[in-house]
Each structure stands twice: as C-alpha cells, then as structure tokens.
Amino acid sequence: MKILVAVKEVASLDDDFEIRDDQLDVDEDFLLYELNEWDDFSLEEAMSIKERSDTEVEVVVVSVGPDRVEESLRKCLAKGADRAIRVWSDEMEGSDSITVGRILAAVAEQEKPDMIFAGVQSSDNADASTGIAIASYLNWPHTAVVAGLDYTPGANKATASRELEGGLGQEVEISCPAVLTIQLGINTPRYASLRGIKQAAAKPIDEVSLSDLGLSAEEVGADAAFSRVRRMYIPEKGMATMIEGTTAEQAAKLAQIIKEFKGEA
C-alpha cells in the first residue's frame, strides 16, 4: 500500500526586500525557503497511518522544483518518509498551481498510489487548488480541508471530517483511491530526530524530468498556466484618513467621500 504526499517548498520574505526589475516577483536574494506548513501536517497524517497499520505502507513524498527543493524533501525523509521524488525540467518554470497539479498527476500515474495527500494550500500563494487539480487530472474523488481522517490501509472507503465556513463541520465518506487536502491542526507534526537527519542525508532522491513523465513542453510552464502575475508592487503608504466627529457626522462624511469617488459630488 502506498501513500503519495505532495509537498512544496515555499518562499517567505526577509525583513528587507526588493522587487525584480521585471516587476513579476521578489528578487530571489531576499527570499527564504522552507517546507510548506500545511504539507508538514499531510506528511504526519501519512506517517501516522503507516505506523498504525498492520500491513506494509510506503510513504513517498514528491515536489516540483529546482535543486533547492531537496532540502525540504530531506526534511521529510528525516521525519520517516520512505522515498522522495523531485520533479523538474527548465520548461516547468512559471507553472501555476493547476499546471503543477497536472505534473503531480503524471507522477501519480507512474507511482500508482492508493491515496494522495496534499496540504489545503501553500503559505506563499494560497491558491488552494493544486490538490484538487491532481484529482481532476486523475479523475479521482477528492475531499478538501480535511481536519480528521478515519482510514484503514487497503480499504475502499475513508471517512473524513471537513472544516466548513462559519465554524461548521461536515463528515463525508469517500471512495478510495482518493485525493485529500489536509488542514492545519489535524495532528501534531513530529520533529526529525538526529538519527533521522543523518539517515536522510544518505538517502537518494529520485529525479524525474518532463520527458520521464510523458509530458510535452507545451503542457507546462508559463505558457500553459491558467493564471499569471501581471505586476508586483509595494502599495503606497499614507492613504488612510481618520474620520472624526459623532457617528452621524462620520456617516455623512463617509457618504460624501463615496460620492466624490464615484464622481457624483
């Protein structure tokens, strides 16, 4: 039995940063990279299933990205993942979350997992769509925002508790194999042991290219993306104005500002 866990190395801003000259992203010299927080919970859920199971369960982590992604994959190996796969070709540069979902689905078709876990979203882009895209390309059932899971390896059904808006919850039964996007708080992610870190450093990471997956350059990258960044900029400061006076005076002033904005004054 195999669980494929999709993970992402996300970028966070240093205290000081600059936008690239092309205004499409932050200059990479000012970015810090780490494993996406949601994916840490996904990995822990897979590891918990593995450790509770009476049958053999293989946990495989996969990420789409350049060489630097290996650091996050080794963190997953140090926490107990059995194998790690890094997918990259230069043609994949500029792929959006949906295109990454296509790439990961191609990996799944080769790996033939029994379940696929992914984080609900990533902390950098927060698209919350990669896991759902994987399910769509595979034509698998999926459940999003999973905050609780009852699953026995090899079973053809799983029961998931979902977080909904407004503090509501929902319990659903889903046919397997399936794609589940995991929410924060479903478990408590473990720390990597010193022994695990040493073992992870010696483990090979499988490298998969575009041609290995049977995908063409036209199916990935910026040209195949469903969304793209048109411009990135730092908003101007000092645009806020405090409205003084009584409640009635504030309401009247706010109405006047809205009229002026709409050109009615």
Residue pairs with C-beta under 8 A, 6 or more apart in sequence:
1 53
1 55
1 56
1 57
1 58
1 114
1 153
1 154
2 57
2 58
2 59
2 60
2 111
2 112
2 113
2 114
2 115
3 46
3 49
3 50
3 57
3 58
3 59
3 60
3 113
3 114
3 115
3 116
3 117
4 60
4 62
4 107
4 108
4 111
4 113
4 115
4 116
4 117
5 39
5 42
5 43
5 46
5 59
5 60
5 61
5 62
5 76
5 81
5 116
5 117
5 118
6 39
6 42
6 61
6 62
6 63
6 104
6 116
6 117
6 118
6 119
6 130
6 131
6 134
7 35
7 36
7 39
7 42
7 43
7 61
7 62
7 63
7 72
7 73
7 76
7 119
8 35
8 36
8 39
8 63
8 64
8 65
8 72
8 119
8 122
8 130
9 33
9 34
9 35
9 36
9 63
9 65
9 68
9 69
9 71
9 72
10 33
10 34
10 35
10 36
10 122
10 123
10 124
11 26
11 31
11 32
11 33
11 124
12 31
12 32
12 33
12 34
12 123
12 124
13 26
13 30
13 31
13 32
14 30
14 31
14 32
16 30
17 26
17 27
17 30
17 31
18 26
18 27
18 30
19 25
19 26
19 27
19 232
19 233
19 234
20 26
20 27
20 232
23 231
23 232
23 233
24 229
24 231
24 232
25 229
25 232
26 232
33 68
33 71
33 72
34 72
35 72
35 75
35 76
36 119
36 122
36 123
36 124
37 119
37 123
37 184
38 119
38 120
38 121
38 122
38 123
38 182
38 183
38 184
39 118
39 119
39 122
40 189
41 119
41 182
41 183
41 184
41 185
41 186
41 187
41 189
42 117
42 118
42 119
42 182
43 59
43 61
43 76
43 79
43 81
43 117
43 189
44 79
44 187
44 188
44 189
44 190
45 117
45 149
45 182
45 186
45 187
46 59
46 81
46 115
46 117
47 59
47 79
47 80
47 81
47 190
48 187
49 57
49 151
49 153
50 57
50 58
50 59
50 80
53 152
53 153
55 153
55 154
57 153
58 82
58 83
59 80
59 81
59 82
59 83
60 81
60 82
60 83
60 84
60 85
60 111
60 113
61 73
61 76
61 77
61 81
61 83
61 84
61 85
62 84
62 85
62 86
62 87
62 104
62 107
62 111
63 69
63 72
63 73
63 84
63 85
63 86
63 87
64 86
64 87
64 88
64 92
64 95
64 100
64 103
64 104
65 86
65 87
65 88
66 88
67 88
69 86
69 88
70 86
70 205
73 84
73 85
73 86
73 205
74 84
74 200
74 201
74 203
74 205
75 192
75 200
76 84
77 84
77 196
77 199
77 200
77 203
77 205
78 192
78 193
78 196
78 197
78 199
78 200
79 189
79 190
79 191
79 192
79 196
80 190
80 196
83 206
84 203
84 205
84 206
85 107
85 111
85 205
85 206
85 207
85 208
86 205
86 206
86 207
86 208
87 103
87 104
87 107
87 207
87 208
87 209
87 213
88 207
88 208
88 209
89 209
89 210
89 211
89 220
91 210
91 217
91 220
91 221
92 99
92 103
92 210
92 220
92 221
93 221
93 222
94 221
94 222
94 223
94 225
94 228
95 103
95 220
95 221
95 222
95 224
95 225
96 127
96 225
96 226
96 227
96 228
97 125
97 127
97 129
97 130
97 133
97 227
98 129
98 130
98 133
98 225
98 226
98 227
99 219
99 220
99 221
99 224
99 225
99 226
100 130
100 133
101 129
101 130
101 131
101 132
101 133
101 134
101 136
101 137
102 133
102 137
102 215
102 219
102 220
103 213
103 215
103 220
104 130
104 134
105 133
105 134
105 137
105 138
106 137
106 213
106 214
106 215
107 208
107 213
108 116
108 134
108 138
109 138
110 213
113 177
114 153
114 154
114 176
114 177
115 151
115 158
115 176
115 177
115 178
115 179
115 180
116 131
116 134
116 135
116 138
116 140
116 177
116 178
116 179
116 180
117 179
117 180
117 181
117 182
118 130
118 131
118 134
118 179
118 180
118 181
118 182
119 131
119 181
119 182
120 128
120 131
120 144
120 145
120 181
120 182
120 183
120 184
121 127
121 128
121 181
122 130
128 144
128 181
131 142
131 144
131 179
131 180
131 181
132 142
132 144
132 179
132 181
134 140
134 142
134 179
135 141
135 142
135 178
135 179
138 179
140 177
140 178
140 179
141 174
141 175
141 178
141 179
142 174
142 178
142 179
142 180
142 181
143 160
143 162
143 172
143 174
143 178
143 179
143 180
143 181
144 162
144 181
145 162
145 163
145 164
145 181
145 183
146 160
146 161
146 162
146 180
146 181
146 182
146 183
146 186
147 161
147 162
147 163
147 169
147 183
147 185
147 186
148 160
148 161
148 186
149 158
149 159
149 160
149 161
149 180
149 186
150 158
150 159
150 160
151 158
151 159
151 176
155 176
156 175
156 176
157 173
157 174
157 175
157 176
158 173
158 174
158 176
158 178
158 180
159 171
159 172
159 173
159 174
160 171
160 172
160 173
160 174
160 180
161 169
161 170
161 171
162 169
162 170
162 171
162 172
163 169
163 183
164 170
174 180
192 200
210 216
210 217
210 220
218 224
222 228
243 250
243 253
243 254
244 250
245 253
256 265
259 265
